[in-house]
C-alpha cells in the first residue's frame, strides 16, 4: 500500500510505502520485530487492512519506523 501524496509519518517511508505488519509477506521476520501471525494472512480483508492503516495513522509506532526522521520528530514533540 502506498500514499501517492507525500505524508510525514513514522510508519510511511519517503516513497509513500506504508509499513504495517499485516502488509508484510508471510513467514519469519528476519529482523525479529514481528511474529508470523502478525504478518500477511489470506484471512485479511480490505476492512481489516483499512482499520490497521487508520490505527497506524492515529497511533504511530515509533519503535520500528520506516521514516526515522519523522519518528525522531514525533518523540521530541510528544
N, CA, C and O atoms as a Tripos MOL2 file, in Angstrom:
@<TRIPOS>MOLECULE
protein
  312   311    78     0     0
PROTEIN
NO_CHARGES

@<TRIPOS>ATOM
      1 N           0.8500   -1.1630    0.0000 N.3       1 UNK1
      2 CA          0.0000    0.0000    0.0000 C.3       1 UNK1
      3 C           0.8960    1.2260    0.0000 C.2       1 UNK1
      4 O           1.9280    1.2570    0.6700 O.2       1 UNK1
      5 N           0.4940    2.2240   -0.7510 N.am      2 UNK2
      6 CA          1.3360    3.4070   -0.9320 C.3       2 UNK2
      7 C           0.4750    4.6640   -0.9260 C.2       2 UNK2
      8 O          -0.5950    4.7060   -1.5320 O.2       2 UNK2
      9 N           0.9670    5.6920   -0.2250 N.am      3 UNK3
     10 CA          0.3560    7.0110   -0.3080 C.3       3 UNK3
     11 C           0.9280    7.6940   -1.5440 C.2       3 UNK3
     12 O           2.1400    7.6830   -1.7560 O.2       3 UNK3
     13 N           0.0650    8.2860   -2.3570 N.am      4 UNK4
     14 CA          0.5630    8.9840   -3.5410 C.3       4 UNK4
     15 C           0.8310   10.4570   -3.2280 C.2       4 UNK4
     16 O           1.5440   11.1330   -3.9690 O.2       4 UNK4
     17 N           0.2600   10.9480   -2.1340 N.am      5 UNK5
     18 CA          0.5390   12.2910   -1.6470 C.3       5 UNK5
     19 C           1.5610   12.1730   -0.5320 C.2       5 UNK5
     20 O           1.4490   11.2920    0.3200 O.2       5 UNK5
     21 N           2.5520   13.0450   -0.5270 N.am      6 UNK6
     22 CA          3.5990   12.9920    0.4910 C.3       6 UNK6
     23 C           2.9950   13.1160    1.8870 C.2       6 UNK6
     24 O           2.1230   13.9520    2.1260 O.2       6 UNK6
     25 N           3.4680   12.2740    2.8060 N.am      7 UNK7
     26 CA          2.9780   12.2760    4.1780 C.3       7 UNK7
     27 C           4.1740   12.1440    5.1090 C.2       7 UNK7
     28 O           5.0890   11.3610    4.8530 O.2       7 UNK7
     29 N           4.1600   12.9160    6.1930 N.am      8 UNK8
     30 CA          5.2300   12.8820    7.2010 C.3       8 UNK8
     31 C           4.7350   12.0210    8.3450 C.2       8 UNK8
     32 O           3.9680   12.4850    9.1890 O.2       8 UNK8
     33 N           5.1630   10.7800    8.3800 N.am      9 UNK9
     34 CA          4.6680    9.8130    9.3680 C.3       9 UNK9
     35 C           5.7490    8.7690    9.6110 C.2       9 UNK9
     36 O           6.3990    8.3250    8.6650 O.2       9 UNK9
     37 N           5.9530    8.3670   10.8760 N.am     10 UNK10
     38 CA          6.9940    7.3780   11.1800 C.3      10 UNK10
     39 C           6.8270    6.0360   10.4740 C.2      10 UNK10
     40 O           7.8130    5.3420   10.2260 O.2      10 UNK10
     41 N           5.6040    5.6690   10.1510 N.am     11 UNK11
     42 CA          5.3510    4.3520    9.5760 C.3      11 UNK11
     43 C           5.0530    4.3870    8.0820 C.2      11 UNK11
     44 O           4.5020    3.4380    7.5230 O.2      11 UNK11
     45 N           5.4240    5.4910    7.4480 N.am     12 UNK12
     46 CA          5.3210    5.6240    5.9910 C.3      12 UNK12
     47 C           6.6920    6.0850    5.5090 C.2      12 UNK12
     48 O           7.1890    7.1270    5.9370 O.2      12 UNK12
     49 N           7.2980    5.3080    4.6190 N.am     13 UNK13
     50 CA          8.6480    5.6780    4.1830 C.3      13 UNK13
     51 C           8.6020    6.8480    3.1980 C.2      13 UNK13
     52 O           7.5270    7.2910    2.7950 O.2      13 UNK13
     53 N           9.7590    7.3310    2.8240 N.am     14 UNK14
     54 CA          9.8490    8.5300    1.9840 C.3      14 UNK14
     55 C           9.2860    8.3190    0.5820 C.2      14 UNK14
     56 O           9.0290    9.2870   -0.1330 O.2      14 UNK14
     57 N           9.0930    7.0570    0.1800 N.am     15 UNK15
     58 CA          8.4660    6.7460   -1.1110 C.3      15 UNK15
     59 C           6.9540    6.6230   -0.9990 C.2      15 UNK15
     60 O           6.2710    6.4340   -2.0060 O.2      15 UNK15
     61 N           6.4200    6.7280    0.2280 N.am     16 UNK16
     62 CA          4.9830    6.6200    0.4520 C.3      16 UNK16
     63 C           4.5120    5.2300    0.8140 C.2      16 UNK16
     64 O           3.3150    5.0190    1.0100 O.2      16 UNK16
     65 N           5.4290    4.2680    0.9080 N.am     17 UNK17
     66 CA          5.0400    2.8960    1.2570 C.3      17 UNK17
     67 C           4.6680    2.7970    2.7310 C.2      17 UNK17
     68 O           5.4060    3.2530    3.6040 O.2      17 UNK17
     69 N           3.5130    2.1940    2.9910 N.am     18 UNK18
     70 CA          3.0160    2.0070    4.3550 C.3      18 UNK18
     71 C           3.7120    0.8040    4.9770 C.2      18 UNK18
     72 O           3.8320   -0.2500    4.3540 O.2      18 UNK18
     73 N           4.1650    0.9750    6.2020 N.am     19 UNK19
     74 CA          4.8700   -0.1000    6.8990 C.3      19 UNK19
     75 C           4.0430   -0.5630    8.1000 C.2      19 UNK19
     76 O           4.1750   -0.0310    9.2020 O.2      19 UNK19
     77 N           3.1930   -1.5570    7.8700 N.am     20 UNK20
     78 CA          2.4540   -2.1980    8.9570 C.3      20 UNK20
     79 C           2.5560   -3.7090    8.7710 C.2      20 UNK20
     80 O           2.6560   -4.2130    7.6530 O.2      20 UNK20
     81 N           2.5280   -4.4000    9.8800 N.am     21 UNK21
     82 CA          2.8040   -5.8420    9.8910 C.3      21 UNK21
     83 C           1.9330   -6.6360    8.9350 C.2      21 UNK21
     84 O           2.4360   -7.4990    8.2150 O.2      21 UNK21
     85 N           0.6230   -6.3560    8.9140 N.am     22 UNK22
     86 CA         -0.2490   -7.2230    8.1190 C.3      22 UNK22
     87 C          -0.0240   -7.0830    6.6200 C.2      22 UNK22
     88 O          -0.5550   -7.8740    5.8420 O.2      22 UNK22
     89 N           0.7600   -6.0840    6.2010 N.am     23 UNK23
     90 CA          1.0920   -5.9430    4.7830 C.3      23 UNK23
     91 C           2.4240   -6.5910    4.4330 C.2      23 UNK23
     92 O           2.8010   -6.6370    3.2610 O.2      23 UNK23
     93 N           3.1420   -7.0920    5.4370 N.am     24 UNK24
     94 CA          4.4320   -7.7390    5.1770 C.3      24 UNK24
     95 C           4.2280   -9.1850    4.7630 C.2      24 UNK24
     96 O           3.2900   -9.8410    5.2140 O.2      24 UNK24
     97 N           5.1060   -9.6780    3.9080 N.am     25 UNK25
     98 CA          4.9960  -11.0470    3.4050 C.3      25 UNK25
     99 C           4.9370  -12.0440    4.5580 C.2      25 UNK25
    100 O           5.5570  -11.8310    5.6000 O.2      25 UNK25
    101 N           4.1870  -13.1400    4.3680 N.am     26 UNK26
    102 CA          4.0850  -14.1460    5.4300 C.3      26 UNK26
    103 C           5.4300  -14.7970    5.7230 C.2      26 UNK26
    104 O           6.3480  -14.7720    4.9040 O.2      26 UNK26
    105 N           5.5170  -15.3760    6.9060 N.am     27 UNK27
    106 CA          6.7420  -16.0780    7.2910 C.3      27 UNK27
    107 C           7.4710  -15.3640    8.4020 C.2      27 UNK27
    108 O           6.9370  -14.4650    9.0520 O.2      27 UNK27
    109 N           8.6940  -15.7810    8.6010 N.am     28 UNK28
    110 CA          9.5140  -15.2290    9.6790 C.3      28 UNK28
    111 C          10.0300  -13.8340    9.3150 C.2      28 UNK28
    112 O          10.3330  -13.5480    8.1570 O.2      28 UNK28
    113 N          10.1210  -12.9850   10.3230 N.am     29 UNK29
    114 CA         10.6850  -11.6500   10.1690 C.3      29 UNK29
    115 C          12.1810  -11.7280   10.4360 C.2      29 UNK29
    116 O          12.5970  -12.0590   11.5460 O.2      29 UNK29
    117 N          12.9820  -11.4290    9.4390 N.am     30 UNK30
    118 CA         14.4330  -11.5620    9.5960 C.3      30 UNK30
    119 C          15.0030  -10.5960   10.6260 C.2      30 UNK30
    120 O          16.1260  -10.7850   11.0940 O.2      30 UNK30
    121 N          14.2360   -9.5550   10.9880 N.am     31 UNK31
    122 CA         14.7070   -8.6030   11.9910 C.3      31 UNK31
    123 C          14.1820   -8.9190   13.3900 C.2      31 UNK31
    124 O          14.6460   -8.3420   14.3730 O.2      31 UNK31
    125 N          13.2200   -9.8320   13.4810 N.am     32 UNK32
    126 CA         12.7030  -10.2530   14.7720 C.3      32 UNK32
    127 C          11.7130   -9.3040   15.4260 C.2      32 UNK32
    128 O          11.4640   -9.4100   16.6260 O.2      32 UNK32
    129 N          11.1370   -8.3690   14.6520 N.am     33 UNK33
    130 CA         10.1650   -7.4310   15.2100 C.3      33 UNK33
    131 C           8.7490   -7.9990   15.2430 C.2      33 UNK33
    132 O           7.9490   -7.6270   16.1010 O.2      33 UNK33
    133 N           8.4440   -8.8920   14.3200 N.am     34 UNK34
    134 CA          7.0630   -9.3580   14.1650 C.3      34 UNK34
    135 C           6.9730  -10.8680   14.3020 C.2      34 UNK34
    136 O           7.8690  -11.6090   13.8970 O.2      34 UNK34
    137 N           5.8660  -11.2980   14.8840 N.am     35 UNK35
    138 CA          5.5620  -12.7270   14.9360 C.3      35 UNK35
    139 C           4.9270  -13.1120   13.5950 C.2      35 UNK35
    140 O           4.3060  -12.2720   12.9430 O.2      35 UNK35
    141 N           5.0770  -14.3700   13.1830 N.am     36 UNK36
    142 CA          4.4880  -14.7780   11.8940 C.3      36 UNK36
    143 C           2.9830  -14.4980   11.8020 C.2      36 UNK36
    144 O           2.4840  -14.1490   10.7320 O.2      36 UNK36
    145 N           2.2660  -14.6480   12.9090 N.am     37 UNK37
    146 CA          0.8140  -14.4260   12.8740 C.3      37 UNK37
    147 C           0.4430  -12.9470   12.7600 C.2      37 UNK37
    148 O          -0.7250  -12.6300   12.5320 O.2      37 UNK37
    149 N           1.4060  -12.0370   12.9120 N.am     38 UNK38
    150 CA          1.1420  -10.6080   12.7530 C.3      38 UNK38
    151 C           1.2980  -10.1640   11.3010 C.2      38 UNK38
    152 O           0.8960   -9.0580   10.9390 O.2      38 UNK38
    153 N           1.8740  -11.0140   10.4860 N.am     39 UNK39
    154 CA          2.1560  -10.6710    9.0940 C.3      39 UNK39
    155 C           0.9740  -11.0660    8.1910 C.2      39 UNK39
    156 O          -0.0490  -11.5470    8.6780 O.2      39 UNK39
    157 N           1.1190  -10.8630    6.9030 N.am     40 UNK40
    158 CA          0.0350  -11.1290    5.9610 C.3      40 UNK40
    159 C          -0.4940  -12.5460    6.0940 C.2      40 UNK40
    160 O           0.2660  -13.5120    6.1490 O.2      40 UNK40
    161 N          -1.8150  -12.6460    6.1450 N.am     41 UNK41
    162 CA         -2.5320  -13.9210    6.0900 C.3      41 UNK41
    163 C          -3.6900  -13.7470    5.1170 C.2      41 UNK41
    164 O          -4.2320  -12.6470    5.0120 O.2      41 UNK41
    165 N          -4.0840  -14.7920    4.4070 N.am     42 UNK42
    166 CA         -5.1720  -14.6550    3.4340 C.3      42 UNK42
    167 C          -6.5320  -14.3510    4.0570 C.2      42 UNK42
    168 O          -7.4810  -14.0440    3.3360 O.2      42 UNK42
    169 N          -6.6430  -14.4290    5.3780 N.am     43 UNK43
    170 CA         -7.9240  -14.1110    6.0260 C.3      43 UNK43
    171 C          -8.1600  -12.6060    6.1270 C.2      43 UNK43
    172 O          -9.2750  -12.1820    6.4300 O.2      43 UNK43
    173 N          -7.1290  -11.7880    5.8780 N.am     44 UNK44
    174 CA         -7.3000  -10.3370    5.9620 C.3      44 UNK44
    175 C          -8.1980   -9.8590    4.8280 C.2      44 UNK44
    176 O          -8.1160  -10.3260    3.6920 O.2      44 UNK44
    177 N          -9.0430   -8.9250    5.1780 N.am     45 UNK45
    178 CA         -9.9600   -8.3310    4.2040 C.3      45 UNK45
    179 C          -9.5640   -6.8700    3.9910 C.2      45 UNK45
    180 O          -8.7100   -6.3370    4.6990 O.2      45 UNK45
    181 N         -10.1830   -6.2430    3.0250 N.am     46 UNK46
    182 CA         -9.9580   -4.8130    2.8190 C.3      46 UNK46
    183 C         -10.3000   -4.0650    4.1050 C.2      46 UNK46
    184 O          -9.6170   -3.1110    4.4770 O.2      46 UNK46
    185 N         -11.3580   -4.5020    4.7790 N.am     47 UNK47
    186 CA        -11.7670   -3.8470    6.0270 C.3      47 UNK47
    187 C         -10.6820   -3.9450    7.0980 C.2      47 UNK47
    188 O         -10.3610   -2.9400    7.7330 O.2      47 UNK47
    189 N         -10.1070   -5.1360    7.3160 N.am     48 UNK48
    190 CA         -9.0890   -5.2730    8.3610 C.3      48 UNK48
    191 C          -7.8320   -4.4800    8.0070 C.2      48 UNK48
    192 O          -7.1730   -3.9340    8.8930 O.2      48 UNK48
    193 N          -7.5030   -4.4150    6.7400 N.am     49 UNK49
    194 CA         -6.3340   -3.6300    6.3250 C.3      49 UNK49
    195 C          -6.5960   -2.1410    6.5380 C.2      49 UNK49
    196 O          -5.7330   -1.4320    7.0540 O.2      49 UNK49
    197 N          -7.7670   -1.6640    6.1500 N.am     50 UNK50
    198 CA         -8.0900   -0.2440    6.3330 C.3      50 UNK50
    199 C          -8.1350    0.1300    7.8130 C.2      50 UNK50
    200 O          -7.6840    1.2120    8.1890 O.2      50 UNK50
    201 N          -8.6680   -0.7450    8.6510 N.am     51 UNK51
    202 CA         -8.6810   -0.4880   10.0930 C.3      51 UNK51
    203 C          -7.2510   -0.3890   10.6160 C.2      51 UNK51
    204 O          -6.9540    0.4670   11.4500 O.2      51 UNK51
    205 N          -6.3800   -1.2460   10.1400 N.am     52 UNK52
    206 CA         -4.9720   -1.2000   10.5570 C.3      52 UNK52
    207 C          -4.3010    0.0940   10.1100 C.2      52 UNK52
    208 O          -3.5350    0.6900   10.8670 O.2      52 UNK52
    209 N          -4.5830    0.5280    8.8960 N.am     53 UNK53
    210 CA         -3.9940    1.7740    8.3930 C.3      53 UNK53
    211 C          -4.5150    2.9670    9.1920 C.2      53 UNK53
    212 O          -3.7420    3.8500    9.5620 O.2      53 UNK53
    213 N          -5.8020    2.9970    9.4560 N.am     54 UNK54
    214 CA         -6.3790    4.0880   10.2510 C.3      54 UNK54
    215 C          -5.7770    4.0970   11.6520 C.2      54 UNK54
    216 O          -5.4570    5.1600   12.1850 O.2      54 UNK54
    217 N          -5.6220    2.9210   12.2460 N.am     55 UNK55
    218 CA         -4.9930    2.8200   13.5740 C.3      55 UNK55
    219 C          -3.5550    3.3220   13.5350 C.2      55 UNK55
    220 O          -3.1180    4.0340   14.4390 O.2      55 UNK55
    221 N          -2.8200    2.9530   12.4910 N.am     56 UNK56
    222 CA         -1.4350    3.4000   12.3410 C.3      56 UNK56
    223 C          -1.3620    4.9220   12.2350 C.2      56 UNK56
    224 O          -0.4900    5.5490   12.8370 O.2      56 UNK56
    225 N          -2.2790    5.5120   11.4700 N.am     57 UNK57
    226 CA         -2.2770    6.9600   11.3230 C.3      57 UNK57
    227 C          -2.6080    7.6590   12.6350 C.2      57 UNK57
    228 O          -2.0330    8.7010   12.9500 O.2      57 UNK57
    229 N          -3.5330    7.0900   13.3990 N.am     58 UNK58
    230 CA         -3.9510    7.6860   14.6670 C.3      58 UNK58
    231 C          -2.9420    7.4670   15.7860 C.2      58 UNK58
    232 O          -2.8180    8.2970   16.6860 O.2      58 UNK58
    233 N          -2.2190    6.3480   15.7320 N.am     59 UNK59
    234 CA         -1.3000    5.9780   16.8120 C.3      59 UNK59
    235 C           0.0040    5.4510   16.2140 C.2      59 UNK59
    236 O           0.1990    4.2380   16.1410 O.2      59 UNK59
    237 N           0.8920    6.3370   15.7870 N.am     60 UNK60
    238 CA          2.1370    5.9090   15.1340 C.3      60 UNK60
    239 C           2.9910    5.0190   16.0340 C.2      60 UNK60
    240 O           3.0050    5.1730   17.2560 O.2      60 UNK60
    241 N           3.6980    4.0930   15.4060 N.am     61 UNK61
    242 CA          4.6220    3.2150   16.1170 C.3      61 UNK61
    243 C           6.0380    3.7240   15.8680 C.2      61 UNK61
    244 O           6.5940    3.5380   14.7860 O.2      61 UNK61
    245 N           6.6100    4.3640   16.8760 N.am     62 UNK62
    246 CA          7.9550    4.8960   16.7550 C.3      62 UNK62
    247 C           9.0440    3.8850   17.0300 C.2      62 UNK62
    248 O          10.2270    4.1830   16.8610 O.2      62 UNK62
    249 N           8.6560    2.6770   17.4590 N.am     63 UNK63
    250 CA          9.6420    1.6540   17.8190 C.3      63 UNK63
    251 C          10.3120    1.0110   16.6100 C.2      63 UNK63
    252 O          11.4630    0.5830   16.6940 O.2      63 UNK63
    253 N           9.6070    0.9400   15.4990 N.am     64 UNK64
    254 CA         10.2100    0.3680   14.2860 C.3      64 UNK64
    255 C           9.7990    1.2250   13.0860 C.2      64 UNK64
    256 O           9.0030    0.7970   12.2510 O.2      64 UNK64
    257 N          10.3490    2.4370   13.0130 N.am     65 UNK65
    258 CA          9.9050    3.3760   11.9850 C.3      65 UNK65
    259 C          10.4200    3.0670   10.5880 C.2      65 UNK65
    260 O          11.5090    2.5220   10.4060 O.2      65 UNK65
    261 N           9.6110    3.4270    9.6220 N.am     66 UNK66
    262 CA         10.0300    3.3860    8.2230 C.3      66 UNK66
    263 C          10.6560    4.7300    7.8480 C.2      66 UNK66
    264 O          11.4650    4.8150    6.9240 O.2      66 UNK66
    265 N          10.2720    5.7700    8.5760 N.am     67 UNK67
    266 CA         10.8180    7.1120    8.3810 C.3      67 UNK67
    267 C          11.4040    7.5570    9.7220 C.2      67 UNK67
    268 O          10.6840    8.0580   10.5860 O.2      67 UNK67
    269 N          12.6950    7.3720    9.8860 N.am     68 UNK68
    270 CA         13.3650    7.6560   11.1640 C.3      68 UNK68
    271 C          13.2580    9.1360   11.5280 C.2      68 UNK68
    272 O          13.0590    9.4690   12.6960 O.2      68 UNK68
    273 N          13.3840   10.0160   10.5550 N.am     69 UNK69
    274 CA         13.2930   11.4500   10.8420 C.3      69 UNK69
    275 C          11.9250   11.8140   11.4180 C.2      69 UNK69
    276 O          11.8410   12.6030   12.3590 O.2      69 UNK69
    277 N          10.8660   11.2500   10.8660 N.am     70 UNK70
    278 CA          9.5190   11.5050   11.3840 C.3      70 UNK70
    279 C           9.3580   10.9210   12.7800 C.2      70 UNK70
    280 O           8.6920   11.5200   13.6240 O.2      70 UNK70
    281 N           9.9570    9.7620   13.0370 N.am     71 UNK71
    282 CA          9.8790    9.1440   14.3660 C.3      71 UNK71
    283 C          10.5940   10.0020   15.4030 C.2      71 UNK71
    284 O          10.0770   10.2060   16.5010 O.2      71 UNK71
    285 N          11.7750   10.5060   15.0650 N.am     72 UNK72
    286 CA         12.5130   11.3760   15.9870 C.3      72 UNK72
    287 C          11.7080   12.6370   16.2610 C.2      72 UNK72
    288 O          11.6160   13.0800   17.4060 O.2      72 UNK72
    289 N          11.1270   13.2140   15.2250 N.am     73 UNK73
    290 CA         10.2920   14.4020   15.3800 C.3      73 UNK73
    291 C           9.1120   14.1230   16.3090 C.2      73 UNK73
    292 O           8.7820   14.9440   17.1650 O.2      73 UNK73
    293 N           8.4850   12.9750   16.1380 N.am     74 UNK74
    294 CA          7.3530   12.5870   16.9840 C.3      74 UNK74
    295 C           7.7910   12.4490   18.4400 C.2      74 UNK74
    296 O           7.1200   12.9510   19.3410 O.2      74 UNK74
    297 N           8.9070   11.7760   18.6710 N.am     75 UNK75
    298 CA          9.3990   11.5530   20.0310 C.3      75 UNK75
    299 C           9.7580   12.8810   20.6980 C.2      75 UNK75
    300 O           9.4410   13.0850   21.8700 O.2      75 UNK75
    301 N          10.4070   13.7760   19.9750 N.am     76 UNK76
    302 CA         10.8050   15.0620   20.5480 C.3      76 UNK76
    303 C           9.6230   15.9920   20.7850 C.2      76 UNK76
    304 O           9.6710   16.8530   21.6640 O.2      76 UNK76
    305 N           8.5650   15.8210   20.0030 N.am     77 UNK77
    306 CA          7.3910   16.6820   20.1180 C.3      77 UNK77
    307 C           6.4490   16.2280   21.2260 C.2      77 UNK77
    308 O           5.8220   17.0540   21.8890 O.2      77 UNK77
    309 N           6.3500   14.9190   21.4260 N.am     78 UNK78
    310 CA          5.3930   14.4050   22.4120 C.3      78 UNK78
    311 C           6.1190   13.7700   23.5280 C.2      78 UNK78
    312 O           5.4970   13.2720   24.4660 O.2      78 UNK78
@<TRIPOS>BOND
     1     1     2 1
     2     2     3 1
     3     3     4 2
     4     3     5 am
     5     5     6 1
     6     6     7 1
     7     7     8 2
     8     7     9 am
     9     9    10 1
    10    10    11 1
    11    11    12 2
    12    11    13 am
    13    13    14 1
    14    14    15 1
    15    15    16 2
    16    15    17 am
    17    17    18 1
    18    18    19 1
    19    19    20 2
    20    19    21 am
    21    21    22 1
    22    22    23 1
    23    23    24 2
    24    23    25 am
    25    25    26 1
    26    26    27 1
    27    27    28 2
    28    27    29 am
    29    29    30 1
    30    30    31 1
    31    31    32 2
    32    31    33 am
    33    33    34 1
    34    34    35 1
    35    35    36 2
    36    35    37 am
    37    37    38 1
    38    38    39 1
    39    39    40 2
    40    39    41 am
    41    41    42 1
    42    42    43 1
    43    43    44 2
    44    43    45 am
    45    45    46 1
    46    46    47 1
    47    47    48 2
    48    47    49 am
    49    49    50 1
    50    50    51 1
    51    51    52 2
    52    51    53 am
    53    53    54 1
    54    54    55 1
    55    55    56 2
    56    55    57 am
    57    57    58 1
    58    58    59 1
    59    59    60 2
    60    59    61 am
    61    61    62 1
    62    62    63 1
    63    63    64 2
    64    63    65 am
    65    65    66 1
    66    66    67 1
    67    67    68 2
    68    67    69 am
    69    69    70 1
    70    70    71 1
    71    71    72 2
    72    71    73 am
    73    73    74 1
    74    74    75 1
    75    75    76 2
    76    75    77 am
    77    77    78 1
    78    78    79 1
    79    79    80 2
    80    79    81 am
    81    81    82 1
    82    82    83 1
    83    83    84 2
    84    83    85 am
    85    85    86 1
    86    86    87 1
    87    87    88 2
    88    87    89 am
    89    89    90 1
    90    90    91 1
    91    91    92 2
    92    91    93 am
    93    93    94 1
    94    94    95 1
    95    95    96 2
    96    95    97 am
    97    97    98 1
    98    98    99 1
    99    99   100 2
   100    99   101 am
   101   101   102 1
   102   102   103 1
   103   103   104 2
   104   103   105 am
   105   105   106 1
   106   106   107 1
   107   107   108 2
   108   107   109 am
   109   109   110 1
   110   110   111 1
   111   111   112 2
   112   111   113 am
   113   113   114 1
   114   114   115 1
   115   115   116 2
   116   115   117 am
   117   117   118 1
   118   118   119 1
   119   119   120 2
   120   119   121 am
   121   121   122 1
   122   122   123 1
   123   123   124 2
   124   123   125 am
   125   125   126 1
   126   126   127 1
   127   127   128 2
   128   127   129 am
   129   129   130 1
   130   130   131 1
   131   131   132 2
   132   131   133 am
   133   133   134 1
   134   134   135 1
   135   135   136 2
   136   135   137 am
   137   137   138 1
   138   138   139 1
   139   139   140 2
   140   139   141 am
   141   141   142 1
   142   142   143 1
   143   143   144 2
   144   143   145 am
   145   145   146 1
   146   146   147 1
   147   147   148 2
   148   147   149 am
   149   149   150 1
   150   150   151 1
   151   151   152 2
   152   151   153 am
   153   153   154 1
   154   154   155 1
   155   155   156 2
   156   155   157 am
   157   157   158 1
   158   158   159 1
   159   159   160 2
   160   159   161 am
   161   161   162 1
   162   162   163 1
   163   163   164 2
   164   163   165 am
   165   165   166 1
   166   166   167 1
   167   167   168 2
   168   167   169 am
   169   169   170 1
   170   170   171 1
   171   171   172 2
   172   171   173 am
   173   173   174 1
   174   174   175 1
   175   175   176 2
   176   175   177 am
   177   177   178 1
   178   178   179 1
   179   179   180 2
   180   179   181 am
   181   181   182 1
   182   182   183 1
   183   183   184 2
   184   183   185 am
   185   185   186 1
   186   186   187 1
   187   187   188 2
   188   187   189 am
   189   189   190 1
   190   190   191 1
   191   191   192 2
   192   191   193 am
   193   193   194 1
   194   194   195 1
   195   195   196 2
   196   195   197 am
   197   197   198 1
   198   198   199 1
   199   199   200 2
   200   199   201 am
   201   201   202 1
   202   202   203 1
   203   203   204 2
   204   203   205 am
   205   205   206 1
   206   206   207 1
   207   207   208 2
   208   207   209 am
   209   209   210 1
   210   210   211 1
   211   211   212 2
   212   211   213 am
   213   213   214 1
   214   214   215 1
   215   215   216 2
   216   215   217 am
   217   217   218 1
   218   218   219 1
   219   219   220 2
   220   219   221 am
   221   221   222 1
   222   222   223 1
   223   223   224 2
   224   223   225 am
   225   225   226 1
   226   226   227 1
   227   227   228 2
   228   227   229 am
   229   229   230 1
   230   230   231 1
   231   231   232 2
   232   231   233 am
   233   233   234 1
   234   234   235 1
   235   235   236 2
   236   235   237 am
   237   237   238 1
   238   238   239 1
   239   239   240 2
   240   239   241 am
   241   241   242 1
   242   242   243 1
   243   243   244 2
   244   243   245 am
   245   245   246 1
   246   246   247 1
   247   247   248 2
   248   247   249 am
   249   249   250 1
   250   250   251 1
   251   251   252 2
   252   251   253 am
   253   253   254 1
   254   254   255 1
   255   255   256 2
   256   255   257 am
   257   257   258 1
   258   258   259 1
   259   259   260 2
   260   259   261 am
   261   261   262 1
   262   262   263 1
   263   263   264 2
   264   263   265 am
   265   265   266 1
   266   266   267 1
   267   267   268 2
   268   267   269 am
   269   269   270 1
   270   270   271 1
   271   271   272 2
   272   271   273 am
   273   273   274 1
   274   274   275 1
   275   275   276 2
   276   275   277 am
   277   277   278 1
   278   278   279 1
   279   279   280 2
   280   279   281 am
   281   281   282 1
   282   282   283 1
   283   283   284 2
   284   283   285 am
   285   285   286 1
   286   286   287 1
   287   287   288 2
   288   287   289 am
   289   289   290 1
   290   290   291 1
   291   291   292 2
   292   291   293 am
   293   293   294 1
   294   294   295 1
   295   295   296 2
   296   295   297 am
   297   297   298 1
   298   298   299 1
   299   299   300 2
   300   299   301 am
   301   301   302 1
   302   302   303 1
   303   303   304 2
   304   303   305 am
   305   305   306 1
   306   306   307 1
   307   307   308 2
   308   307   309 am
   309   309   310 1
   310   310   311 1
   311   311   312 2
@<TRIPOS>SUBSTRUCTURE
     1 UNK1         2 RESIDUE 1 A UNK
     2 UNK2         6 RESIDUE 1 A UNK
     3 UNK3        10 RESIDUE 1 A UNK
     4 UNK4        14 RESIDUE 1 A UNK
     5 UNK5        18 RESIDUE 1 A UNK
     6 UNK6        22 RESIDUE 1 A UNK
     7 UNK7        26 RESIDUE 1 A UNK
     8 UNK8        30 RESIDUE 1 A UNK
     9 UNK9        34 RESIDUE 1 A UNK
    10 UNK10       38 RESIDUE 1 A UNK
    11 UNK11       42 RESIDUE 1 A UNK
    12 UNK12       46 RESIDUE 1 A UNK
    13 UNK13       50 RESIDUE 1 A UNK
    14 UNK14       54 RESIDUE 1 A UNK
    15 UNK15       58 RESIDUE 1 A UNK
    16 UNK16       62 RESIDUE 1 A UNK
    17 UNK17       66 RESIDUE 1 A UNK
    18 UNK18       70 RESIDUE 1 A UNK
    19 UNK19       74 RESIDUE 1 A UNK
    20 UNK20       78 RESIDUE 1 A UNK
    21 UNK21       82 RESIDUE 1 A UNK
    22 UNK22       86 RESIDUE 1 A UNK
    23 UNK23       90 RESIDUE 1 A UNK
    24 UNK24       94 RESIDUE 1 A UNK
    25 UNK25       98 RESIDUE 1 A UNK
    26 UNK26      102 RESIDUE 1 A UNK
    27 UNK27      106 RESIDUE 1 A UNK
    28 UNK28      110 RESIDUE 1 A UNK
    29 UNK29      114 RESIDUE 1 A UNK
    30 UNK30      118 RESIDUE 1 A UNK
    31 UNK31      122 RESIDUE 1 A UNK
    32 UNK32      126 RESIDUE 1 A UNK
    33 UNK33      130 RESIDUE 1 A UNK
    34 UNK34      134 RESIDUE 1 A UNK
    35 UNK35      138 RESIDUE 1 A UNK
    36 UNK36      142 RESIDUE 1 A UNK
    37 UNK37      146 RESIDUE 1 A UNK
    38 UNK38      150 RESIDUE 1 A UNK
    39 UNK39      154 RESIDUE 1 A UNK
    40 UNK40      158 RESIDUE 1 A UNK
    41 UNK41      162 RESIDUE 1 A UNK
    42 UNK42      166 RESIDUE 1 A UNK
    43 UNK43      170 RESIDUE 1 A UNK
    44 UNK44      174 RESIDUE 1 A UNK
    45 UNK45      178 RESIDUE 1 A UNK
    46 UNK46      182 RESIDUE 1 A UNK
    47 UNK47      186 RESIDUE 1 A UNK
    48 UNK48      190 RESIDUE 1 A UNK
    49 UNK49      194 RESIDUE 1 A UNK
    50 UNK50      198 RESIDUE 1 A UNK
    51 UNK51      202 RESIDUE 1 A UNK
    52 UNK52      206 RESIDUE 1 A UNK
    53 UNK53      210 RESIDUE 1 A UNK
    54 UNK54      214 RESIDUE 1 A UNK
    55 UNK55      218 RESIDUE 1 A UNK
    56 UNK56      222 RESIDUE 1 A UNK
    57 UNK57      226 RESIDUE 1 A UNK
    58 UNK58      230 RESIDUE 1 A UNK
    59 UNK59      234 RESIDUE 1 A UNK
    60 UNK60      238 RESIDUE 1 A UNK
    61 UNK61      242 RESIDUE 1 A UNK
    62 UNK62      246 RESIDUE 1 A UNK
    63 UNK63      250 RESIDUE 1 A UNK
    64 UNK64      254 RESIDUE 1 A UNK
    65 UNK65      258 RESIDUE 1 A UNK
    66 UNK66      262 RESIDUE 1 A UNK
    67 UNK67      266 RESIDUE 1 A UNK
    68 UNK68      270 RESIDUE 1 A UNK
    69 UNK69      274 RESIDUE 1 A UNK
    70 UNK70      278 RESIDUE 1 A UNK
    71 UNK71      282 RESIDUE 1 A UNK
    72 UNK72      286 RESIDUE 1 A UNK
    73 UNK73      290 RESIDUE 1 A UNK
    74 UNK74      294 RESIDUE 1 A UNK
    75 UNK75      298 RESIDUE 1 A UNK
    76 UNK76      302 RESIDUE 1 A UNK
    77 UNK77      306 RESIDUE 1 A UNK
    78 UNK78      310 RESIDUE 1 A UNK
